[in-house]
Amino acid sequence: MPGKARPTSAAIDGVIRASLPRLRKPGVLTVRPGYEIAGHQLTGRSAIVATVHTKTKNLPKSDLLPDRIGNIPVDVREATPHQRLRAHDPAAAALTQAFARPEDEEPTWPLEREMPSGKLLSDPQSDTQKTLAQHRALQPATDHALKAREKKTQLDYQQNAPTKSFPLDPVDTRTTITAHVSPDAGFVTLKKFLAATQHSLVIGMYDFTSAPILQTFLTSLTGAKTLQMVLDHPGLNPTHDQTDAETVAKLREELGNRAQIAWALDNHDPMVTAWMFPYAYHIKVMVQDGKTFWLSSGNLNNSNQPDPASPPAYRRSRLARHHRRPGPRQDVCRLSRLRLSVGEAVPAARRERDRAGGRGRQRQACARNQSAAAAAQAGHARQNGAGARERPGADLR
């Protein structure tokens, strides 16, 4: 026998609008349609989600929210820092969202209503939007920053794809493949690869915060050797020696006009005014002298390519508690004697990424060197999430 139909978000919003007097309680910030969470797990049952500033015990009966309205449970949740800030200073909250890392973004719920007015948060007549407009009028710098973010231009990757000038034709050649695993052999093999550079390095990279690797770059790129690099600007790695910006500044200082470095056009990167990649430029590839390339699942960080002679230390005590286990091994592959026609930094890096990755890259099983196991203790481990969280795409429609 088929189960009872689940109410739609619109239907639950209708119940909310009809029940606003029962939901107007001290400390309630917003109400919206959503799903119930019990025991830190989504139950799959539709619910009215009420966000409160702070959950408090022993409230007077008159201040308590109802357990349910009709057959729809009321799920009470404590507000996030962003939600509290939005209720107090919408302009500051808007700035934190506009320039936040993707992983720190708060979801937007189309039918979320502010309290006590009961208006949609997105309604220009809501208290939230009116206060935001007032703050922007009184704070020109805030208004300018928000406008700049709102006007960031999206570039069409397909329209300007380098494959139009440099087709990704199959290559038949006799090729030497060097496969290895980090941290056991990552840094040592990478160091040899960089030292063998004769003319140029063309790089697409997500993160570069290792001082030993940076020094190897400077030692290897002497004379007339050139560097072309596109680099993303992610959140700071806990094993960093320097920031990505400091890496770029040092390379430009030491190499001068032999270094051509551009920030990846990441939508959330405050360094750029236009974007091509919605969330991240998650590429790790280096083309050497137009004939050899290095492809890795790890970045140029201590957590990915640690120097076994000086294992990295995690610099944030809170993060260190989550990274006590050995980090994930990084699969790395270096191909040489491969015929390439390198035209410019971005096309070359993308071409090699697509050729080696998109055409079915084979990962080799590499022997693990136990003598360097100590370096693995400083490796980067995945941080476990704490509890369930709804996603906008999973909400009822």
Buried (B, 14 or more C-beta within 10 A) or exposed (E): EEEEEEBEBEBBBEBBEEBBEEBBBEBBBBBBBBBBBEEEEBBEBBBBBBBBBEEEEEEEEEEEBBEEBEEBBBBBBBBEEBBBBBBEBBBBBBBBBBBBBEEEBBEEBBBBBBBBBBBBBBBEEBBBBBBBBEBBEEBEEBBEBBEEBEEBEEEEEEEEBBEEEBEBEEEEEEEEEBBBBBBBBBBBBBBEBBEEBEEBBBBBBBBBBBBBBBBBBEEBBEEEBBBBBBBBBBEBBBBBBBBBEBBBEBBBEBBEEBBBBBBBBBBBBBBBEEBBBEBBBBBBBBBBBBBBBBBBBBBBBBBBBBBBEEBBEBBEEEBBEBBEEBBBBBBBBBBBEBEBEBBEBBBBBBBBBBBBEEEEEEEEEBEBBEEBEEBBBBBBEEEEEEEEEBEEEEBBE
